Amino acid sequence: ILKNQLLTDHGHNPLMKKVFDVYLCFLQKNQSETALKNVFIALRALIYKFPSTFYEGRADMCSALCYEILKYCNSKLSSIRTEASQLLYFLMRNNFDYTGKKSFVRTHLQVIISVSQLIADVVGIGGTRFQQSLSIINNCANNDRIIKHTTFPSDVKDLTKRIRTVLMATAQMKEHENDPEMLVDLQYSLAKSYASTPELRKTWLDSMARIHVKNGDLSEVS
């Protein structure tokens, strides 16, 4: 009966929200290495038992989970980075299975959005530690024999490539923050790379428009 209650409205109900918030709280508070590993295990079970919560309807819970997991992909502890990378891979892989091995668009998009948010929130995101986590995720996809002959490995590679593009472009933007024309060119390049992801493309185009307005280049805004 409880499981049925948790599955109401594809898992988007007050009871599931309370359950999920407990898991989220464990991720947001400082934990010991052992405690965190157990939280990661528990999250795997939650994702596996209630996939519609993360892959159907509203994206808020999938988004929040991606954001917190990605923070741990930048952990100073290599064991935690590995566990977090594998959990994120599990979330993407489970999404792929949920769609009948067609795509993992929901998780793909939320990961990119979360990375964009983390750039502003977390100092040092995109450094060596984070790059190593991206490599772990790629290796998981390449070594997963069950989906070897599907589009999944190449889709994961595309995702990690896009993340690196965002990180590199953001670093360049910081270097040219006092050069409006160069800044807009960089944002335009980033927007073009998201032609297949309207939500993210619009985010960067809106940012470009704000820069043009600020500089009085009103003809460029449209």
C-alpha angles and dihedrals in degrees: 000000000000091000090052090051091051090050095053111126091006090302095307098122136112094259095053090044090057092047092048092047089058091055090045091051090056089054094047096050125072109266136179117258091253093049092050093051089053090049089053090051091049091050091054089056092048093050092046095049097041107030095151088065089067103029105037133060119349118020098214098106094042089048094050092047094049091050094052095043091050090054088060090049083071095049120137088229112082092206091056091046089053093048092047092048091050091048091051089049089051090052091052094043092049089050089053091051091046091059092051092262093301104116147320097226095145095056093037092058096042092051092053092047091048092050089052090052093046092055088067096038106041125056113226097016109155095035128123095290093053092044089054090054091053088053091051090053091050091049091051090055094046093049097045101105095187093066096030094116096044131085091256100096092050091045090053090049089051090051095051089046090053091049090053089048090054092048093048094045091048091052090051091048090056089052091052100035089123093050106075096187094051090044092054092047090054092048091048091053090051092048091052091053088061097054088126093048107061096182093058095038090054090050092059094040090053089051090052091051091053091053091050091050091048091052094045093246092137094159089061094053094075 
